[in-house]
Amino acid sequence: MAAGYVGEKTVEAFLQRVGTDYPEPRVNEGRRRLWLIDDLDKAIAPAETEDDLAEDL
C-alpha cells in the first residue's frame, strides 16, 4: 500500500528506494513493514510538509 501511496508502479521499485528516497518503515517485523503516512508525505513533498498534510483534507 505504501508503494501505491507514493506513486510507485511496483512494490519492488518502492523497496529499492527505501532508505534513500523513502524512509525506513516504522515497524519492520519479518514480512510486516509499516510506514507512517506523515513520513511518506515528507519524502514525496518535503517543502510542503512543515505542517500535517492530513489537516488540509
Buried (B, 14 or more C-beta within 10 A) or exposed (E): EBBEEBEBEEEEEBBEEBEEEBBEBEEEEEEEBEBEEBBBBBBBEEEEBEEEBEEEE
